[in-house]
Amino acid sequence: MSEHRKVIVIGSGPAGNTAALYTARAGLKPLVLAGFGAGGPPGGQLMLTTEIENFPGFPSGGISGPELMGRMRQQAMDFGAEFKDVDVSRVELKQSPFAIWVDDTQYTADAVIISTGARSRLLGIDGEEKLIARGLHTCATCDGAFYRNKKMIVIGGGDTAMEEATFLTRFGDVNLVHRREEFRASKTMLERARKNPKITWTLNEQPLEYLKRENGTVCGIKARNTKSGQVTDIKADGVFLAIGHIPNTDLFKGQLKMHDNGYLVTGHEAGGPTGHPNTYTSVHGVFACGDVQDHTYRQAITAAGTGCMAAIDAERWLAERE
């Protein structure tokens, strides 16, 4: 037995919820499989964010991530979208209708919208995930403003770390901690950070654990020097991880075109229509939106925008076939 839908959305962050809203308003009655087989919560990374101040429309203190995702989900449901908080176990996208499995239950769809997002690389320290947004952060653009006139640690040695550290100096002083003396960052990005007087450098330090206040929030790291072996406490008001992201694309390996870093290729580069931006993947009828195909901006508002694009692309593609 299998259930058939015109549109199935895989994932339910700001991209997936927006795609669900737009396809529902178009009368396509989408099914949203809100988990996505990557172990993340329905609603994506924003479910781990306590405060969002830069999503338009929420002045005077912003809105929490869970509340924003709840409102977006309810709005899509009001127009007829159906949500199931389940993880997709496998997909078959080589022929239409496309097949999607949740354990032993099969769903088929004429069009699929992928919004499985990406997850931040973590250090692998015990209890780390529970500290996200409690003094530990993975997005300087999102959370840097909370640290005005305060001290921050940035952990990493690539372009992302240089960019995040430089950005955070708008708000306070930054201590960039790296486990080596060499950097993966490009020469240009490294030089720009080196010239910034508000960035100090703590090298050859391997983080071991997070320092915590009495209320459980992060106030620095305990690190071991990779040369001397000495363990020291490096204190700060907040810690930012800048060691990269991992797109949740394992489900689609071998079926959809990807960049070398694992992000889905979309638009004319994937074989979609030329002449304008679009969310087509390398399989027509399958669309991708949000962080699963965006390794540049990674913001809730840009994810929502591409969710709208994917819904419109899917609606037009279905109309053309009919």
Contacts in CASP RR format, 6 or more apart in sequence:
PFRMAT RR
TARGET T0000
AUTHOR 0000-0000-0000
METHOD contacts of the structure
MODEL  1
MSEHRKVIVIGSGPAGNTAALYTARAGLKPLVLAGFGAGGPPGGQLMLTT
EIENFPGFPSGGISGPELMGRMRQQAMDFGAEFKDVDVSRVELKQSPFAI
WVDDTQYTADAVIISTGARSRLLGIDGEEKLIARGLHTCATCDGAFYRNK
KMIVIGGGDTAMEEATFLTRFGDVNLVHRREEFRASKTMLERARKNPKIT
WTLNEQPLEYLKRENGTVCGIKARNTKSGQVTDIKADGVFLAIGHIPNTD
LFKGQLKMHDNGYLVTGHEAGGPTGHPNTYTSVHGVFACGDVQDHTYRQA
ITAAGTGCMAAIDAERWLAERE
1 106 0 8 1.000
2 99 0 8 1.000
2 105 0 8 1.000
2 106 0 8 1.000
2 107 0 8 1.000
2 108 0 8 1.000
3 31 0 8 1.000
3 105 0 8 1.000
3 106 0 8 1.000
3 107 0 8 1.000
3 108 0 8 1.000
4 97 0 8 1.000
4 107 0 8 1.000
4 108 0 8 1.000
4 109 0 8 1.000
5 29 0 8 1.000
5 30 0 8 1.000
5 31 0 8 1.000
5 107 0 8 1.000
5 108 0 8 1.000
5 109 0 8 1.000
5 110 0 8 1.000
6 28 0 8 1.000
6 29 0 8 1.000
6 30 0 8 1.000
6 109 0 8 1.000
6 110 0 8 1.000
6 111 0 8 1.000
6 318 0 8 1.000
7 23 0 8 1.000
7 28 0 8 1.000
7 29 0 8 1.000
7 30 0 8 1.000
7 31 0 8 1.000
7 109 0 8 1.000
7 110 0 8 1.000
7 111 0 8 1.000
7 112 0 8 1.000
7 113 0 8 1.000
7 314 0 8 1.000
7 318 0 8 1.000
8 30 0 8 1.000
8 31 0 8 1.000
8 32 0 8 1.000
8 33 0 8 1.000
8 98 0 8 1.000
8 100 0 8 1.000
8 107 0 8 1.000
8 109 0 8 1.000
8 111 0 8 1.000
8 112 0 8 1.000
8 113 0 8 1.000
9 16 0 8 1.000
9 19 0 8 1.000
9 20 0 8 1.000
9 23 0 8 1.000
9 30 0 8 1.000
9 31 0 8 1.000
9 32 0 8 1.000
9 33 0 8 1.000
9 81 0 8 1.000
9 112 0 8 1.000
9 113 0 8 1.000
9 115 0 8 1.000
10 33 0 8 1.000
10 35 0 8 1.000
10 36 0 8 1.000
10 88 0 8 1.000
10 91 0 8 1.000
10 100 0 8 1.000
10 112 0 8 1.000
10 113 0 8 1.000
10 114 0 8 1.000
10 115 0 8 1.000
10 116 0 8 1.000
10 251 0 8 1.000
11 32 0 8 1.000
11 33 0 8 1.000
11 34 0 8 1.000
11 35 0 8 1.000
11 36 0 8 1.000
11 42 0 8 1.000
11 43 0 8 1.000
11 44 0 8 1.000
11 114 0 8 1.000
11 115 0 8 1.000
11 116 0 8 1.000
11 117 0 8 1.000
12 20 0 8 1.000
12 32 0 8 1.000
12 34 0 8 1.000
12 35 0 8 1.000
12 36 0 8 1.000
12 42 0 8 1.000
12 43 0 8 1.000
12 44 0 8 1.000
12 69 0 8 1.000
12 73 0 8 1.000
12 83 0 8 1.000
12 115 0 8 1.000
13 43 0 8 1.000
13 44 0 8 1.000
13 45 0 8 1.000
13 46 0 8 1.000
13 69 0 8 1.000
13 72 0 8 1.000
13 115 0 8 1.000
13 117 0 8 1.000
13 303 0 8 1.000
14 46 0 8 1.000
14 68 0 8 1.000
14 69 0 8 1.000
14 72 0 8 1.000
14 290 0 8 1.000
14 300 0 8 1.000
14 301 0 8 1.000
14 303 0 8 1.000
14 304 0 8 1.000
14 307 0 8 1.000
15 115 0 8 1.000
15 117 0 8 1.000
15 289 0 8 1.000
15 290 0 8 1.000
15 291 0 8 1.000
15 292 0 8 1.000
15 303 0 8 1.000
15 304 0 8 1.000
15 305 0 8 1.000
15 306 0 8 1.000
15 307 0 8 1.000
15 310 0 8 1.000
16 32 0 8 1.000
16 113 0 8 1.000
16 115 0 8 1.000
16 289 0 8 1.000
16 290 0 8 1.000
16 307 0 8 1.000
17 32 0 8 1.000
17 43 0 8 1.000
17 69 0 8 1.000
17 72 0 8 1.000
17 73 0 8 1.000
17 75 0 8 1.000
17 76 0 8 1.000
17 304 0 8 1.000
18 72 0 8 1.000
18 289 0 8 1.000
18 303 0 8 1.000
18 304 0 8 1.000
18 305 0 8 1.000
18 307 0 8 1.000
18 308 0 8 1.000
18 311 0 8 1.000
19 30 0 8 1.000
19 113 0 8 1.000
19 115 0 8 1.000
19 289 0 8 1.000
19 307 0 8 1.000
19 308 0 8 1.000
19 310 0 8 1.000
19 311 0 8 1.000
19 314 0 8 1.000
20 30 0 8 1.000
20 32 0 8 1.000
20 73 0 8 1.000
20 76 0 8 1.000
20 81 0 8 1.000
20 83 0 8 1.000
20 311 0 8 1.000
21 72 0 8 1.000
21 75 0 8 1.000
21 76 0 8 1.000
21 79 0 8 1.000
21 81 0 8 1.000
21 311 0 8 1.000
22 307 0 8 1.000
22 308 0 8 1.000
22 311 0 8 1.000
22 312 0 8 1.000
22 315 0 8 1.000
23 30 0 8 1.000
23 81 0 8 1.000
23 113 0 8 1.000
23 311 0 8 1.000
23 314 0 8 1.000
23 315 0 8 1.000
24 30 0 8 1.000
24 76 0 8 1.000
24 77 0 8 1.000
24 79 0 8 1.000
24 80 0 8 1.000
24 81 0 8 1.000
25 79 0 8 1.000
26 311 0 8 1.000
26 315 0 8 1.000
27 79 0 8 1.000
27 80 0 8 1.000
28 314 0 8 1.000
28 315 0 8 1.000
28 318 0 8 1.000
29 80 0 8 1.000
29 81 0 8 1.000
29 82 0 8 1.000
30 76 0 8 1.000
30 81 0 8 1.000
30 82 0 8 1.000
30 113 0 8 1.000
31 81 0 8 1.000
31 82 0 8 1.000
31 84 0 8 1.000
31 107 0 8 1.000
31 109 0 8 1.000
32 76 0 8 1.000
32 81 0 8 1.000
32 82 0 8 1.000
32 83 0 8 1.000
32 84 0 8 1.000
33 84 0 8 1.000
33 86 0 8 1.000
33 87 0 8 1.000
33 88 0 8 1.000
33 100 0 8 1.000
33 102 0 8 1.000
33 107 0 8 1.000
34 42 0 8 1.000
34 43 0 8 1.000
34 73 0 8 1.000
34 83 0 8 1.000
34 84 0 8 1.000
34 85 0 8 1.000
34 86 0 8 1.000
35 41 0 8 1.000
35 42 0 8 1.000
35 43 0 8 1.000
35 85 0 8 1.000
35 86 0 8 1.000
35 87 0 8 1.000
35 88 0 8 1.000
36 87 0 8 1.000
36 88 0 8 1.000
36 116 0 8 1.000
36 117 0 8 1.000
36 248 0 8 1.000
36 251 0 8 1.000
37 87 0 8 1.000
37 88 0 8 1.000
37 89 0 8 1.000
37 116 0 8 1.000
37 248 0 8 1.000
37 251 0 8 1.000
38 87 0 8 1.000
38 116 0 8 1.000
38 119 0 8 1.000
38 248 0 8 1.000
38 250 0 8 1.000
39 87 0 8 1.000
40 119 0 8 1.000
41 47 0 8 1.000
41 48 0 8 1.000
42 83 0 8 1.000
42 85 0 8 1.000
43 69 0 8 1.000
43 73 0 8 1.000
44 69 0 8 1.000
44 117 0 8 1.000
45 117 0 8 1.000
45 119 0 8 1.000
45 120 0 8 1.000
45 291 0 8 1.000
46 52 0 8 1.000
46 65 0 8 1.000
46 66 0 8 1.000
46 68 0 8 1.000
46 69 0 8 1.000
46 300 0 8 1.000
47 65 0 8 1.000
47 66 0 8 1.000
47 69 0 8 1.000
48 129 0 8 1.000
48 132 0 8 1.000
48 133 0 8 1.000
49 64 0 8 1.000
49 65 0 8 1.000
49 132 0 8 1.000
49 133 0 8 1.000
49 142 0 8 1.000
50 64 0 8 1.000
50 65 0 8 1.000
50 133 0 8 1.000
50 134 0 8 1.000
51 61 0 8 1.000
51 62 0 8 1.000
51 63 0 8 1.000
51 64 0 8 1.000
51 65 0 8 1.000
51 133 0 8 1.000
51 146 0 8 1.000
52 58 0 8 1.000
52 62 0 8 1.000
52 63 0 8 1.000
52 64 0 8 1.000
52 65 0 8 1.000
52 68 0 8 1.000
52 142 0 8 1.000
52 300 0 8 1.000
53 61 0 8 1.000
53 62 0 8 1.000
53 145 0 8 1.000
54 141 0 8 1.000
54 142 0 8 1.000
54 299 0 8 1.000
54 301 0 8 1.000
55 62 0 8 1.000
55 63 0 8 1.000
55 68 0 8 1.000
55 300 0 8 1.000
55 301 0 8 1.000
56 301 0 8 1.000
58 68 0 8 1.000
68 300 0 8 1.000
72 304 0 8 1.000
73 83 0 8 1.000
76 83 0 8 1.000
77 83 0 8 1.000
84 102 0 8 1.000
86 102 0 8 1.000
87 102 0 8 1.000
88 100 0 8 1.000
88 101 0 8 1.000
88 102 0 8 1.000
88 251 0 8 1.000
89 101 0 8 1.000
89 102 0 8 1.000
89 103 0 8 1.000
90 100 0 8 1.000
90 101 0 8 1.000
90 251 0 8 1.000
91 98 0 8 1.000
91 99 0 8 1.000
91 100 0 8 1.000
91 101 0 8 1.000
91 112 0 8 1.000
91 251 0 8 1.000
91 252 0 8 1.000
91 255 0 8 1.000
92 98 0 8 1.000
92 99 0 8 1.000
92 100 0 8 1.000
92 255 0 8 1.000
93 112 0 8 1.000
93 252 0 8 1.000
93 255 0 8 1.000
93 256 0 8 1.000
93 283 0 8 1.000
93 286 0 8 1.000
94 255 0 8 1.000
94 283 0 8 1.000
96 110 0 8 1.000
96 285 0 8 1.000
97 108 0 8 1.000
97 109 0 8 1.000
97 110 0 8 1.000
98 108 0 8 1.000
98 109 0 8 1.000
98 110 0 8 1.000
98 111 0 8 1.000
98 112 0 8 1.000
98 285 0 8 1.000
98 286 0 8 1.000
99 106 0 8 1.000
99 107 0 8 1.000
99 108 0 8 1.000
100 106 0 8 1.000
100 107 0 8 1.000
100 108 0 8 1.000
100 109 0 8 1.000
100 112 0 8 1.000
101 107 0 8 1.000
110 285 0 8 1.000
110 318 0 8 1.000
110 321 0 8 1.000
111 285 0 8 1.000
111 286 0 8 1.000
111 287 0 8 1.000
111 314 0 8 1.000
111 317 0 8 1.000
111 318 0 8 1.000
112 285 0 8 1.000
112 286 0 8 1.000
112 287 0 8 1.000
113 279 0 8 1.000
113 286 0 8 1.000
113 287 0 8 1.000
113 288 0 8 1.000
113 289 0 8 1.000
113 307 0 8 1.000
113 310 0 8 1.000
113 311 0 8 1.000
113 314 0 8 1.000
114 252 0 8 1.000
114 264 0 8 1.000
114 281 0 8 1.000
114 286 0 8 1.000
114 287 0 8 1.000
114 288 0 8 1.000
114 289 0 8 1.000
114 292 0 8 1.000
115 288 0 8 1.000
115 289 0 8 1.000
115 290 0 8 1.000
115 292 0 8 1.000
115 303 0 8 1.000
115 307 0 8 1.000
115 310 0 8 1.000
116 247 0 8 1.000
116 248 0 8 1.000
116 249 0 8 1.000
116 251 0 8 1.000
116 292 0 8 1.000
117 247 0 8 1.000
117 248 0 8 1.000
117 290 0 8 1.000
117 291 0 8 1.000
117 292 0 8 1.000
117 303 0 8 1.000
118 245 0 8 1.000
118 246 0 8 1.000
118 247 0 8 1.000
118 248 0 8 1.000
118 263 0 8 1.000
118 291 0 8 1.000
118 292 0 8 1.000
118 295 0 8 1.000
118 298 0 8 1.000
119 245 0 8 1.000
119 246 0 8 1.000
119 248 0 8 1.000
120 138 0 8 1.000
120 139 0 8 1.000
120 241 0 8 1.000
120 243 0 8 1.000
120 244 0 8 1.000
120 245 0 8 1.000
120 246 0 8 1.000
121 241 0 8 1.000
121 243 0 8 1.000
121 244 0 8 1.000
121 245 0 8 1.000
121 246 0 8 1.000
122 128 0 8 1.000
122 129 0 8 1.000
122 241 0 8 1.000
122 243 0 8 1.000
123 155 0 8 1.000
123 207 0 8 1.000
123 241 0 8 1.000
123 243 0 8 1.000
125 207 0 8 1.000
125 208 0 8 1.000
125 209 0 8 1.000
125 210 0 8 1.000
126 209 0 8 1.000
128 136 0 8 1.000
128 210 0 8 1.000
131 210 0 8 1.000
131 212 0 8 1.000
131 217 0 8 1.000
131 218 0 8 1.000
132 138 0 8 1.000
133 143 0 8 1.000
134 216 0 8 1.000
134 217 0 8 1.000
134 218 0 8 1.000
135 217 0 8 1.000
135 218 0 8 1.000
135 219 0 8 1.000
135 237 0 8 1.000
135 238 0 8 1.000
135 239 0 8 1.000
136 210 0 8 1.000
136 218 0 8 1.000
136 238 0 8 1.000
136 239 0 8 1.000
136 240 0 8 1.000
136 241 0 8 1.000
137 143 0 8 1.000
137 144 0 8 1.000
137 238 0 8 1.000
137 239 0 8 1.000
137 240 0 8 1.000
137 241 0 8 1.000
138 240 0 8 1.000
138 241 0 8 1.000
138 242 0 8 1.000
139 240 0 8 1.000
139 298 0 8 1.000
140 154 0 8 1.000
140 163 0 8 1.000
140 164 0 8 1.000
140 165 0 8 1.000
140 167 0 8 1.000
140 168 0 8 1.000
140 240 0 8 1.000
140 242 0 8 1.000
141 167 0 8 1.000
141 299 0 8 1.000
142 299 0 8 1.000
143 240 0 8 1.000
144 152 0 8 1.000
144 167 0 8 1.000
144 168 0 8 1.000
144 171 0 8 1.000
144 240 0 8 1.000
145 171 0 8 1.000
147 168 0 8 1.000
147 171 0 8 1.000
147 172 0 8 1.000
147 237 0 8 1.000
147 238 0 8 1.000
148 171 0 8 1.000
148 172 0 8 1.000
149 171 0 8 1.000
149 172 0 8 1.000
150 171 0 8 1.000
150 172 0 8 1.000
150 173 0 8 1.000
150 236 0 8 1.000
150 237 0 8 1.000
150 238 0 8 1.000
151 172 0 8 1.000
151 173 0 8 1.000
151 174 0 8 1.000
151 175 0 8 1.000
151 235 0 8 1.000
151 236 0 8 1.000
151 237 0 8 1.000
151 238 0 8 1.000
152 168 0 8 1.000
152 171 0 8 1.000
152 172 0 8 1.000
152 173 0 8 1.000
152 174 0 8 1.000
152 175 0 8 1.000
152 236 0 8 1.000
152 237 0 8 1.000
152 238 0 8 1.000
152 239 0 8 1.000
152 240 0 8 1.000
153 174 0 8 1.000
153 175 0 8 1.000
153 176 0 8 1.000
153 177 0 8 1.000
153 220 0 8 1.000
153 221 0 8 1.000
153 234 0 8 1.000
153 236 0 8 1.000
153 238 0 8 1.000
153 239 0 8 1.000
153 240 0 8 1.000
154 161 0 8 1.000
154 164 0 8 1.000
154 165 0 8 1.000
154 168 0 8 1.000
154 174 0 8 1.000
154 175 0 8 1.000
154 176 0 8 1.000
154 177 0 8 1.000
154 240 0 8 1.000
154 242 0 8 1.000
155 161 0 8 1.000
155 176 0 8 1.000
155 177 0 8 1.000
155 178 0 8 1.000
155 207 0 8 1.000
155 221 0 8 1.000
155 239 0 8 1.000
155 240 0 8 1.000
155 241 0 8 1.000
155 242 0 8 1.000
155 243 0 8 1.000
156 176 0 8 1.000
156 177 0 8 1.000
156 178 0 8 1.000
156 241 0 8 1.000
156 242 0 8 1.000
156 243 0 8 1.000
157 176 0 8 1.000
157 178 0 8 1.000
157 180 0 8 1.000
157 183 0 8 1.000
157 184 0 8 1.000
157 185 0 8 1.000
157 242 0 8 1.000
157 243 0 8 1.000
158 183 0 8 1.000
158 184 0 8 1.000
158 185 0 8 1.000
158 189 0 8 1.000
158 242 0 8 1.000
159 184 0 8 1.000
159 185 0 8 1.000
159 186 0 8 1.000
159 189 0 8 1.000
160 242 0 8 1.000
160 243 0 8 1.000
160 244 0 8 1.000
161 176 0 8 1.000
161 178 0 8 1.000
161 185 0 8 1.000
161 242 0 8 1.000
161 243 0 8 1.000
162 183 0 8 1.000
162 185 0 8 1.000
162 189 0 8 1.000
162 190 0 8 1.000
162 192 0 8 1.000
162 193 0 8 1.000
163 189 0 8 1.000
163 242 0 8 1.000
164 240 0 8 1.000
164 242 0 8 1.000
165 174 0 8 1.000
165 176 0 8 1.000
165 193 0 8 1.000
165 196 0 8 1.000
165 199 0 8 1.000
165 242 0 8 1.000
166 192 0 8 1.000
166 193 0 8 1.000
166 196 0 8 1.000
166 199 0 8 1.000
168 174 0 8 1.000
168 240 0 8 1.000
169 196 0 8 1.000
169 198 0 8 1.000
169 199 0 8 1.000
172 198 0 8 1.000
173 198 0 8 1.000
173 199 0 8 1.000
173 200 0 8 1.000
174 198 0 8 1.000
174 199 0 8 1.000
174 200 0 8 1.000
175 199 0 8 1.000
175 200 0 8 1.000
175 201 0 8 1.000
175 202 0 8 1.000
175 234 0 8 1.000
175 236 0 8 1.000
176 193 0 8 1.000
176 199 0 8 1.000
176 200 0 8 1.000
176 201 0 8 1.000
176 202 0 8 1.000
177 202 0 8 1.000
177 203 0 8 1.000
177 205 0 8 1.000
177 207 0 8 1.000
177 221 0 8 1.000
177 223 0 8 1.000
177 234 0 8 1.000
178 201 0 8 1.000
178 202 0 8 1.000
178 203 0 8 1.000
178 204 0 8 1.000
178 205 0 8 1.000
179 204 0 8 1.000
179 205 0 8 1.000
179 206 0 8 1.000
179 207 0 8 1.000
179 226 0 8 1.000
180 203 0 8 1.000
180 204 0 8 1.000
180 226 0 8 1.000
181 203 0 8 1.000
181 204 0 8 1.000
183 190 0 8 1.000
185 193 0 8 1.000
193 199 0 8 1.000
202 223 0 8 1.000
202 234 0 8 1.000
204 225 0 8 1.000
204 226 0 8 1.000
204 227 0 8 1.000
205 223 0 8 1.000
205 224 0 8 1.000
205 225 0 8 1.000
205 226 0 8 1.000
205 232 0 8 1.000
205 234 0 8 1.000
206 223 0 8 1.000
206 224 0 8 1.000
206 225 0 8 1.000
206 226 0 8 1.000
207 221 0 8 1.000
207 222 0 8 1.000
207 223 0 8 1.000
208 221 0 8 1.000
208 222 0 8 1.000
208 223 0 8 1.000
208 224 0 8 1.000
208 231 0 8 1.000
209 221 0 8 1.000
209 222 0 8 1.000
210 218 0 8 1.000
210 220 0 8 1.000
210 221 0 8 1.000
210 222 0 8 1.000
210 239 0 8 1.000
211 218 0 8 1.000
211 219 0 8 1.000
211 220 0 8 1.000
211 221 0 8 1.000
211 222 0 8 1.000
211 233 0 8 1.000
211 235 0 8 1.000
212 218 0 8 1.000
212 219 0 8 1.000
213 219 0 8 1.000
218 238 0 8 1.000
218 239 0 8 1.000
219 235 0 8 1.000
219 236 0 8 1.000
219 237 0 8 1.000
219 238 0 8 1.000
220 233 0 8 1.000
220 234 0 8 1.000
220 235 0 8 1.000
220 236 0 8 1.000
220 238 0 8 1.000
220 239 0 8 1.000
221 233 0 8 1.000
221 234 0 8 1.000
221 239 0 8 1.000
222 231 0 8 1.000
222 232 0 8 1.000
222 233 0 8 1.000
222 234 0 8 1.000
223 231 0 8 1.000
223 232 0 8 1.000
223 234 0 8 1.000
224 230 0 8 1.000
224 231 0 8 1.000
225 231 0 8 1.000
225 232 0 8 1.000
245 291 0 8 1.000
245 295 0 8 1.000
245 298 0 8 1.000
247 261 0 8 1.000
247 262 0 8 1.000
247 263 0 8 1.000
247 264 0 8 1.000
247 291 0 8 1.000
247 292 0 8 1.000
247 293 0 8 1.000
247 295 0 8 1.000
248 292 0 8 1.000
249 256 0 8 1.000
249 258 0 8 1.000
249 262 0 8 1.000
249 263 0 8 1.000
249 264 0 8 1.000
249 292 0 8 1.000
252 258 0 8 1.000
252 264 0 8 1.000
255 283 0 8 1.000
256 264 0 8 1.000
256 265 0 8 1.000
256 281 0 8 1.000
256 282 0 8 1.000
256 283 0 8 1.000
256 286 0 8 1.000
256 288 0 8 1.000
257 264 0 8 1.000
257 265 0 8 1.000
257 270 0 8 1.000
257 281 0 8 1.000
257 282 0 8 1.000
258 264 0 8 1.000
258 265 0 8 1.000
259 265 0 8 1.000
259 295 0 8 1.000
261 295 0 8 1.000
263 292 0 8 1.000
263 293 0 8 1.000
263 294 0 8 1.000
263 295 0 8 1.000
264 270 0 8 1.000
264 281 0 8 1.000
264 288 0 8 1.000
264 292 0 8 1.000
264 293 0 8 1.000
265 281 0 8 1.000
265 282 0 8 1.000
265 293 0 8 1.000
266 278 0 8 1.000
266 279 0 8 1.000
266 280 0 8 1.000
266 281 0 8 1.000
266 287 0 8 1.000
266 288 0 8 1.000
266 293 0 8 1.000
267 273 0 8 1.000
267 277 0 8 1.000
267 278 0 8 1.000
267 279 0 8 1.000
267 280 0 8 1.000
268 274 0 8 1.000
268 275 0 8 1.000
268 278 0 8 1.000
270 280 0 8 1.000
270 281 0 8 1.000
270 282 0 8 1.000
271 280 0 8 1.000
271 282 0 8 1.000
272 278 0 8 1.000
272 280 0 8 1.000
272 284 0 8 1.000
273 280 0 8 1.000
277 309 0 8 1.000
278 309 0 8 1.000
278 313 0 8 1.000
279 287 0 8 1.000
279 288 0 8 1.000
279 289 0 8 1.000
279 293 0 8 1.000
279 306 0 8 1.000
279 307 0 8 1.000
279 309 0 8 1.000
279 310 0 8 1.000
279 313 0 8 1.000
280 286 0 8 1.000
280 287 0 8 1.000
280 313 0 8 1.000
281 287 0 8 1.000
281 288 0 8 1.000
284 317 0 8 1.000
285 314 0 8 1.000
285 317 0 8 1.000
287 310 0 8 1.000
287 313 0 8 1.000
287 314 0 8 1.000
287 317 0 8 1.000
288 310 0 8 1.000
289 303 0 8 1.000
289 305 0 8 1.000
289 306 0 8 1.000
289 307 0 8 1.000
289 309 0 8 1.000
289 310 0 8 1.000
290 302 0 8 1.000
290 303 0 8 1.000
290 306 0 8 1.000
290 307 0 8 1.000
291 298 0 8 1.000
291 303 0 8 1.000
293 306 0 8 1.000
294 302 0 8 1.000
294 303 0 8 1.000
294 306 0 8 1.000
END
